[in-house]
Amino acid sequence: MTLVQLEYIVAVDTYRSFVTAAEKCFVTQPTLSMQIQKLEDTLGVKLFDRSKQPVIPTDIGQQVIEQARVVLAESSKLQEVIAQHKNELAGELKIGVIPTIAPYLLPKVIMSFTTRFPKVHLQIWEYTTEQIINNLKVGLLDCGILSTPLEDKSLQEIPLFYEDFVVYTSPSSKLVDKKTISAEDIEIEETWLLNEGHCMRNQVLNICKKKGSGSVKSFEYNTGSVETLKRMVDLNAGITILPELSLADLTDEQMSKVRHFKAPVPAREISLVTHRNFLKRGLITSLKKEIMDIVPEEMLSNSRKTLMDTF
């Protein structure tokens, strides 16, 4: 049994394809298949049901693969020990970020981080919360930047900051005349929402306690972009809910459409999320520091969490 063979079975489990696993491992498919067959012969069990498409592990195969992930993780920690001894930060860091955070946080973080740590190669994907969680569990991502809590015991959450929500209103909305807004003021029917699969959609629905008159919009617009929601308000009517970091890019005219909530202000916790047995601790700790150095100081306050919990 070799570490390479363990890497191959983990790759097949991750991608559920011998062909794709071979491509990701930079070997030919026959080579990968032969090594997995050798491992199965050594163990005396079948690890994969090859009759299924996509390929799935057998019951015993799933147990072996889970243990293989642990072994590979422990092996990788040796590299971290050497890197810490040499006091150098290098390697690859794969990050998943939800779309309602990415455009407002990452441009500044990337510039700062890559300048300070030029030997680190960042790979970043915008995914939904569900996609990030799944990719963390199979090792396709090292960490995620998500709205928490997730209540998943297989993951570890490292709180970064607490972000208020605000209302962005069109001139035709009756809310434009209010200085501050309560959740009871918001009618869901005039509110532009992100589409299904985005955690902020559910958070906004939880904020909107007033159901409205029962009328239906003449059309529905499904988007995963906060910027598109702002544009719909600017060019049409209604309101939307924005995360606090998105306000930095607003013009003076757009800022005049922003209304803040009365206390307790609805907010969300943003955290670095990793697998419970995560690797690359030095890289992830450095990323955390870069983010917290960039975020406005008032957003780091734990008092916001208290308000959030009472909402």
N, C-alpha and C positions, 0 to 999 in steps of 0.2 A: 504494500500500500504506500502510495506517495502523495505528497501535497499536490502535485500536478493532477493526479487522478481525482483528488477531492475537488480541485478547482473546476474540473470538467463536469462532474456530476452536479455541482452547485450551478454552473452555467446552464446546463440543460434544464434544471428545475426552474431557473429564473426566466429563461426565454421559451421554455416548453417546445423546443425544437433543436434537433441535433445540428442542423445546418446553421441556424443562427448562432447557436452556442459555439460552434467551431469558428465562425467568423469573428465573434467577440473575443475568442481566445487566441486568434491569429494562428490557427492550425487548420489542416484539411479535415474535412468531415470524416474520412476513413480513419485518420489518426486518432481523432477524438473518440470515435466509436470503438476502436480497437482497445484503447486504454480503459474505457468504461467497462468493456467486456472482460478485460483482465481483472479489474477490480471486483466485478461480480463473481468471477470464477474464484478469486481469492477468498471472498466472503461467503461464497456458497449460496447466494440469494440473488434474485432479480431485483434491480433497483428501479427500473422503469417498465411501464406497460407500453410497449412499442406499437401495439395494435390500435391505440387511441390517437386521434389527431385533434388538438395538439397532444404531444407526449405528456403523460402524467406519471408521477412516482407511484410505485406500489406502496402498500401500507408500511412494510419494513423499509422500503426505500426512503420514504418520508422521514422516518426516524434517523436513518443513516445520514441523510442530507442535513438535517438539523444539527446533528453532531459535527458534521463536516464543516458547517459554517462556524461553529464554535472553535474548532481546531484551527481553521484558517485565520480567524480573528486573533487568536492567541499568537499564532505565528507572526502575524503582521505587527503585533506589539513590539517584537524584537527590533523592527526598523524604527519604531518610535523611540525606543530606549536609546538607540545609537544617535538619532537626530537630536534628542534632548542633550545627550552627552556632548555633541559637537556644537550645541547651541545654535542650530540653524533650522530655518523653516523652509521646507522644500516639498515638492510633490504635487499631487492633484487633489483638488477639493471639489466634489460634485454637490451642488446645492439646488434644492427645489424651492420655489417661492410662489406664493399665491398671487394672482394678477392684481389684486387690490392693494398690494404692498410694493410689488416689484418696481413700477415706474417712478415711485416717489422716494424710495430708499436706496435701491441698488446703484444707480449711476454714481452717486457720491461715494458709496462704499467701495465699489470696484476701483475707482480711481485712487482712492486713499490706500486700499489694501495692496493693490498691485505695485504701487510706488514703494511702499514699505517692505513688501516681500516679493521681490522680482522673480524668485525661484519657484514660486507657487503658481500653478496653472489652475485658474478657476473655470469650472464648467457649470453653467447656470441654466435652469429650465423653469419656465412659468407653467405651473400645473395647478389643478384643483387640489383641495385638501385631500380628497380620497386618493388621487394619483400619487401625491407625495407620500402619504402613509404607506401605500402598497410598495412603492419603490424603496422606501427606507427599510421595510421588512425583508426585501429580497436582496438588498445590498446595492441597488442601482444608484442610490443617493447616499451621501455621507451625512447630510443634515438638511433640514427644511426650515423655512421661516414661515410660520403659520399663526393663525389666531387660535388661542387655547382658552380653556383646557380641552383636551381631546378624550380624556378618560380611557386611555389605552395603556394597559400595564406593560406592554412590550416596548413602549417608547418612553423616553426621558424628555421632560420639558424644562427648558432653561429660560425663565422670563427675561425679556429685554426691556420692554416699555409698554405703556398704557396709552391708547389712542382714543381720544374723544370722537364722537360722531357729531356732525352738524347738518342742518337742513339747507339745501340749495333750492331756492324758489324762483319761479318765473314771476314777472310783473303782474300777470293776470290772476295769480293765486291769492286767496284772501289771507294767506299767511305772511305775505310780503309786508303787511301793515303792522305785524307784531314785532316787538323788540326781542323777545325771547319766546320759545315755543315749548309746550309740554307734549308728551307723547299722545295725550288725549286729543290734541289739536289736529293730528295727522290722519287724513283719510287715505286708506290703502289704494283706493281707486284712482287717485290723482298722483300716485307715487310711481316713478319709474324704477324698476327693479332689475338686478342682475338675473341671469337665467339660472335654471336649476343646476345644482352641483357646486355652486359658489357659497361658501360659508357665510359671507356677508349678506347674502339674500335672506337667509334664515334669521340672522341677527336683526336685520331691518324689519322683517315681519314680526319679530318679537317686540320691537319698539312700537310698531304701529298698532295701537290698541283700538282705534276708531275704525269701524268697518265701512262707513259711508252709506250712501243712499241705495246701493244695489245696482246702479247703472254700470254698464260695461264699456270700456274703450272701444272705439271703432276698429282698432287693430292692436296687435301685441308685437313688441319689438324685443327679441331675445339677444342679449349681448353679455359678454364677460368682461366688458371694459367700463370702468368708472368714467373715463373720458367721454365715452359715447353717451352715458347717462347725462352728463353735464350738457353735452351738445343738444340732446333731445329737449332739455329744459330751456336752453337758450333759444332754440328755433321753434319750439312748439308751446307747450304749457305744462302745468303741473309742477311737481317738486321731485327731488331725489335726496337721498341721504349720502353724505360724503365722509370719508375718513379724514382725520385731521391733517395728516401729512400731505394730502392732495391740495391743500389750500395754498401752499407755497408757490404754486405755478399760476394762480389766478391773477387776472388783471384787476385794476381798481374797480372797473365796472362790474366784473363778476363778483368781487368781494362784497359789493353792495347788495348782492342777492343772498348772501350767507346769513343765516339766523342760528343762534346758539340755543341749546336746550336749557331749560330751567333745571336746577338741581333736584334730584340726583341725575347727573349727566350720563346718558348711555355711553359706554366705552367698550373697547375690546383690548384684551391682553395679547401682545405679540411676543412669541417665544421662538428660540432656536430649539428645534426638535430633532432628536437623534434616536437611533435604536438603543435599547437598554444597555447593550454591550458594545457601545460605539467605539470606533477607532479614531485616529487622527485628532487626538485630544488637543495637541498643541495648536494645530491649524484652526480647529473650531473655537478654542478659547481666544485666539487672536482675532478671529472673525467677530466674535461677540464683542470684544473690546472696540473694534473699529466701528461697529454699529452704534454702540452706546456713546461713543465719542461724537458721533454725528447727530444723533437725535437730540432735539431741544431738551434742556435739563428738566423742565417741568413735566415732561412726558415720562421721566424715569421714576417719578414719585410713587411710592407704594400707596399713598393716600388715594390715588385714583382707583386703585384696585378695590379699596374699601367702598367707594362710591359705586363702582361697577357692580359689586356684589349685592348692593342694596337695591339696585334698580329692578 
